[in-house]
Amino acid sequence: MHLMIRSGTIANGDITWSAPSIVARGKLSPRESYGYYPDTMIEEDGRLSFTCRHYYVDESSKPHLDPAFVVATKPGDITDWQAPVNLITLPEPQMIDGHENIPLSEGRRVLIYRTHNQVYKAGTPGNFYAFHWDGAEWSKPVDLGNSDGINGSDKRFCAMFGPGTGIVHLMYIEDSGTLWKNELRYRTLSPPYGVSDWSSPATIAENVFTTTMGMDTSSKPARIAVVYGDQKYTPGGRWGGRQHTGELYMKWFDGKFWQSGCQLISEPGDERAWYPSVSQDVSGTFGVLYLKGQPNGKIFELRFALVEPGSKTKSN
């Protein structure tokens, strides 16, 4: 399996796609690959870059999912890529799940990864790690917090770069050690982006199962809109399944103060919302996509909520 990319041009509402180009190719054996939900960003110099997972099986037949990074050789060129950087071989049984790719100024960057200790099993412990690139070398992993290992269903962390201030904003869900009462936490990374430039964590909400984030760039500095889920249901079992659901709330942050959380969706069955996704730029009117579950936990409907300044949330 290879990580691949295509480019496209839009004309009259149609997209004309180029032939696929291989970004990263597994070389150790047929049981090696790069990919798994790559996070694509445009570097300051115009090159594309990806965070991804490096999958391989070692000599003792044990599978590994380690953090990797790859960047294009030239701006605007998707056909020529540098060799993938394998950032670290994680100690067993840790494996990479989610990741965020944040390009910074002067060729620097920070990559944030979430690990878990067992693939597709809720409740297994993990961690959030940051890897810093200073333009010359990679840092050792910076431990940012504990994760509960629920994966494949809920977005457990998100990060964005704030234009103007140059601050990296990170929201993540800190593991409580139980199935409930996980905390939504907020940290920042400020220039010059060293490993000691992370702020202390601040707890924003409790009993949270999912989070995502957008930014209002019309404000100076840019405001942050955080959408998160107040957990109401879990599928059961010792640790519960992957489909944790609850009510969706939103908070604004102006750079100094957090607004009180307001319920984003208010409708029958709103306590079974799942997996929200918000526009990256939330200036003015913006939308939130989310899934709405049924009491049997097996059927989900894709819903859209329109958020307008100074008005109540509209859902369809």
C-alpha positions in Angstrom: 0.0 0.0 0.0 1.3 3.5 -0.9 0.4 7.0 0.0 -0.8 8.7 -3.2 -2.0 12.1 -4.4 -3.8 13.7 -7.3 -4.2 17.3 -8.4 -7.3 18.7 -10.1 -8.5 21.7 -12.0 -12.1 23.1 -11.7 -14.0 24.3 -14.8 -17.8 24.8 -15.1 -18.3 22.9 -11.9 -16.4 19.8 -13.0 -13.0 18.6 -11.7 -10.4 17.2 -14.1 -8.0 15.0 -12.2 -4.3 14.3 -12.9 -2.8 10.8 -12.9 -2.0 9.6 -9.3 1.5 10.2 -8.0 3.1 8.1 -5.2 4.0 10.2 -2.2 5.5 7.5 0.0 6.2 3.9 -0.9 6.7 1.0 1.4 10.1 -0.6 0.8 10.8 -3.0 3.6 8.4 -5.7 2.4 5.0 -6.1 0.9 3.7 -5.8 4.5 4.8 -2.1 4.8 2.8 1.0 3.9 2.5 4.7 4.5 -0.8 6.5 4.9 -3.8 6.1 7.2 -5.6 9.5 7.1 -2.7 11.8 6.2 -3.0 15.4 7.3 -2.1 17.6 4.3 -0.8 21.2 4.6 0.9 23.8 2.5 4.3 24.9 3.8 5.4 28.5 3.9 7.4 28.0 0.7 4.5 26.4 -1.2 5.5 22.8 -0.8 2.9 20.2 0.2 3.6 18.1 3.4 1.9 15.2 5.1 1.8 13.6 8.5 1.0 9.9 8.2 1.3 6.5 9.8 4.1 4.0 8.9 2.8 0.5 9.1 5.1 -2.5 9.0 5.6 -6.0 10.5 8.8 -6.7 12.4 11.0 -9.9 12.4 8.9 -11.4 15.1 5.6 -10.8 13.1 4.5 -8.0 15.4 2.7 -5.1 13.7 3.8 -1.5 14.2 2.1 1.9 13.5 4.7 4.6 14.0 4.6 8.4 13.2 6.0 9.5 9.8 6.3 12.7 7.8 6.9 13.5 4.2 7.3 16.7 2.2 7.5 17.6 -1.5 10.8 18.5 -3.1 9.6 21.6 -4.9 6.7 24.1 -4.5 3.6 23.2 -6.6 5.0 19.8 -7.7 3.2 16.7 -6.6 5.3 14.3 -8.6 8.6 14.5 -6.6 8.8 13.8 -2.9 11.5 13.5 -0.3 12.0 10.2 1.4 9.6 9.7 4.3 11.0 10.6 7.8 10.2 7.8 10.3 10.2 9.9 13.5 10.4 7.2 16.1 9.9 3.5 16.7 7.3 3.5 19.4 7.8 1.2 22.4 5.4 -1.7 22.5 2.4 -1.7 22.7 2.0 1.9 21.6 0.7 2.7 18.1 -0.1 5.9 16.3 -3.8 6.8 15.7 -4.5 10.5 14.9 -2.0 13.2 13.9 -1.9 17.0 13.1 0.6 18.8 10.8 1.4 22.4 11.7 3.9 24.3 9.4 5.5 27.3 11.0 7.7 30.1 9.9 11.3 29.8 8.6 10.9 26.2 7.7 10.0 25.1 11.2 7.1 22.8 12.1 5.4 20.9 14.9 3.7 17.6 14.4 1.3 16.3 17.0 0.4 12.6 17.3 -1.9 10.5 19.4 -1.1 6.9 20.4 -3.0 4.0 21.8 -2.1 0.6 23.1 -4.5 -1.6 21.2 -6.0 -1.0 17.7 -9.8 -0.4 17.7 -10.3 -1.1 21.4 -11.9 1.7 23.5 -10.4 2.4 26.9 -6.8 1.3 26.1 -4.4 4.1 27.3 -2.3 6.2 25.1 -0.5 9.6 24.9 -0.3 12.8 22.9 3.1 13.6 21.6 4.6 16.6 19.8 7.7 16.5 17.5 9.4 19.8 16.8 11.5 20.5 13.7 13.7 23.6 14.1 14.9 23.7 10.5 17.9 21.4 11.2 16.8 18.5 13.4 13.9 16.8 15.0 13.3 17.0 18.8 12.6 14.1 21.0 8.9 13.5 21.5 7.2 16.0 23.9 4.6 14.3 26.1 1.5 16.6 26.2 -1.1 14.5 27.9 -2.8 11.1 28.3 -5.3 9.7 25.8 -8.0 7.1 26.4 -7.5 5.2 23.1 -11.0 5.5 21.7 -10.3 5.7 18.0 -12.0 5.5 14.6 -15.1 7.2 16.0 -14.4 10.4 17.9 -12.0 13.1 17.1 -9.9 13.3 20.3 -7.7 16.4 19.5 -7.2 19.2 17.0 -4.6 21.9 16.4 -4.5 25.1 14.4 -2.0 27.9 13.7 -3.2 31.4 14.6 -2.3 34.0 11.9 -1.0 37.3 13.3 0.0 36.0 16.7 1.9 32.9 15.4 0.5 30.8 18.3 -0.4 27.2 17.8 -3.7 26.3 19.5 -4.2 22.7 20.7 -7.4 21.1 22.0 -7.3 17.6 23.3 -9.2 15.2 25.5 -7.3 14.1 28.6 -8.0 10.6 29.9 -9.7 10.4 33.3 -8.8 6.7 33.8 -12.5 5.8 33.5 -15.0 5.6 30.7 -16.6 8.9 31.7 -15.4 12.4 33.0 -12.7 12.9 30.4 -11.6 16.5 30.3 -11.3 18.9 27.3 -8.0 20.7 27.7 -6.3 23.6 25.9 -2.6 24.3 25.4 -0.7 26.7 23.2 2.7 26.7 21.6 4.3 30.2 21.3 7.3 31.4 19.3 10.1 30.4 19.1 8.4 27.0 19.2 10.9 25.2 21.4 9.9 22.2 23.4 9.7 24.4 26.5 7.3 26.9 24.9 4.2 24.9 25.5 1.8 26.4 28.0 0.4 24.5 31.0 -2.9 22.8 30.2 -6.2 24.5 31.1 -9.4 22.5 31.5 -12.2 23.9 29.3 -15.0 21.3 29.9 -15.6 17.9 31.6 -17.2 14.6 30.5 -16.2 15.3 26.9 -16.0 12.6 24.2 -15.1 14.5 21.0 -13.7 17.9 19.9 -13.0 20.0 16.8 -12.1 23.6 16.2 -12.4 26.5 13.7 -11.0 30.0 13.7 -12.6 33.4 13.0 -9.9 35.2 11.1 -11.9 38.4 10.7 -11.1 39.2 14.4 -7.7 40.5 15.4 -6.4 38.4 17.0 -8.4 35.5 15.5 -11.1 34.0 17.7 -11.3 30.3 18.2 -14.6 28.3 18.0 -14.4 25.0 19.8 -17.1 22.4 19.2 -17.2 19.5 21.7 -19.5 16.7 22.8 -20.9 16.3 26.3 -21.0 12.5 26.6 -24.5 11.0 27.3 -24.2 7.4 26.0 -21.7 4.6 25.5 -22.4 1.3 23.7 -21.7 -0.7 26.9 -19.3 -3.4 27.8 -16.4 -3.0 30.3 -14.9 -0.1 28.3 -17.7 0.6 26.0 -17.5 0.6 22.3 -16.3 3.2 19.9 -19.6 5.0 19.3 -19.7 7.4 22.3 -22.5 9.9 21.7 -23.8 13.0 23.4 -24.9 16.7 23.1 -22.8 19.1 21.0 -21.7 22.4 22.5 -19.6 25.3 21.3 -17.4 27.8 23.1 -15.6 31.0 21.8 -12.2 32.1 22.9 -11.0 35.6 22.2 -7.4 35.1 23.2 -8.0 35.9 26.9 -11.3 34.6 28.0 -13.5 31.5 27.3 -17.2 32.1 26.7 -19.7 29.9 28.5 -20.6 26.9 26.5 -23.9 27.0 24.5 -25.7 24.0 23.1 -25.1 23.9 19.4 -27.9 21.6 18.4 -31.3 21.5 20.1 -33.7 19.0 18.6 -35.3 15.7 19.5 -32.6 13.1 19.9 -29.8 15.7 20.1 -28.2 13.7 23.0 -27.0 11.1 20.4 -24.9 13.4 18.2 -21.5 12.0 17.1 -18.4 13.0 15.1 -18.8 16.7 14.4 -16.7 18.6 11.7 -16.6 22.4 11.6 -15.4 24.8 8.9 -11.7 25.7 9.3 -12.6 29.4 8.9 -15.6 30.3 11.0 -15.8 34.0 10.1 -19.4 35.1 9.8 -21.8 32.2 8.9 -20.4 28.7 9.1 -21.5 25.1 9.1 -21.1 22.1 11.3 -21.5 18.5 10.0 -22.3 15.8 12.5 -23.9 12.4 12.7 -27.1 11.8 14.7 -27.6 8.3 16.1 -30.6 6.3 16.9 -31.4 4.6 20.3 -30.3 1.2 18.8 -26.8 2.6 18.2 -26.7 1.1 14.7 -28.2 3.8 12.4 -26.7 7.3 11.9 -28.0 10.2 9.9 -25.7 12.9 8.4 -26.9 16.3 9.6 -25.8 19.9 8.9 -26.1 22.8 11.3 -25.8 26.4 10.1 -24.4 28.9 12.6 -25.2 32.5 11.9 -23.8 35.5 13.9 -26.4 36.7 16.5 -29.0 34.0 15.6 -30.0 30.6 16.9 -28.5 27.5 15.4 -30.3 26.0 12.4 -30.2 22.3 11.7 -31.3 20.2 8.7 
